[in-house]
């Protein structure tokens, strides 16, 4: 198990969730680890999903193919936005901008170019 999973597993034990997989299943509609992290730091009282649905600007949600968080969670975040777009970065984990800089830059550049053409 990687250090990331060890951290999350330790944090989850404080919530009564048995394993990282259980946590993802438990909050499958709320965004997996991200929401747990926000809840841990914000006191379990903030949920901004309805606000994301009001954003009219184009939004790009990137996800590394090897990230510990399932890509379905990032896809769900992209779906919350009216003009959300999801893109998977092959071979990257949680930091595609560092691990796959050319691919990351290409995806962002294409997104920005296409977003400008929508204006």
N, C-alpha and C positions, 0 to 999 in steps of 0.2 A: 504494500500500500504506500502511495506517495505521501509526502509531507502534507500536501494540500488536504488529502482525504483524512489524514490523522487529525489535523486541526478541526475540520468540520465534524468529524465523528466525536471528538471531545466536546465541541460546542453543543452538538445535538444531544448529548447525554444530559445536559442541563435542562432540556426541554421534554425529556421522556421519550424521544424518538430513538428507536433501537439502532438504525443503521442509515448511512447516506442514501441507500436505495429507498428505504422507507420514507425518508424525508422528501425525496423527489416525488414519490408517489403521493404522499400526503398533501403536498402543495402543488400538484401537477398543473393546476389552473392558475397558480399564483407566481410561478417563476422559479421554482427550485431553490438553489442555494442563495441567489441574489436576495430573494425576499427574506429568507432566514437571516442573512447578514444584516439587512436593513432592520428587521424586527429586533435582532439582538441589540443593535446600536440605538434604535429609536424607541424602544419600549413597547413594541407590538401594537402601535396605534396608528401607523400611517400606511395607507394603501393608495397609490397614485394611479392605478390602472384606468379609472374612469377619466382622469385628467389627460392621460396620454391619448385617449380617443379624440380629444379636442384639438390636438396639434395638427395644423394644416400644412406645415412645411414638409418637404420630403425628408425622410429619415432612413439612414442606412444602419442596419444592425448586422455586425460582423460576428462570425463564430468560427473558432478554430476547430478543425475536424477532430483533433485529439484532446479537446477540452474535457475536463472532468464533468462539467455540466452538459447534459444532453442537448443536442442541437435543437430538439423540439421546443425547449424552453426559450431559446433565443428567437426561434421562428414565431413563437407565441407573442413575444414582445414586439416583434416587427408587425405582427397582425393587429396589435392595439392601435397603431398609428394609422391615420387615414391614408397617408402616402408612404407607408412603411415598406422597406425592401430588405430582404434577408439575403445574405451571401455567406457561403461556407468557404473558408480558406483551407485548402487541402494541406495536410502535413503539419499544420500549426496547432498549438494548444491554446492557452488562455491569452497569449500575447502575440498575436499574428503580426503586429507592426514591427516587432523585434525579431521574431523567428523567421518570418517570410516577408521581408520588407518590399521586395519587388512586386510580389503578388498583392500585398496589402495596398501599396501605392497605386497599382494598376486598377484595382477595384474601386478605390476611393476616387481616383481621377475620372474613371468612367461614370461613376455615380454623379459627381459634380458636373460633368459635361452634360449628362442627360437632364439633370435638375435645372441647369441654366436654360435648356431648350424648352422647359415647361413654363418659363416665366412669360 
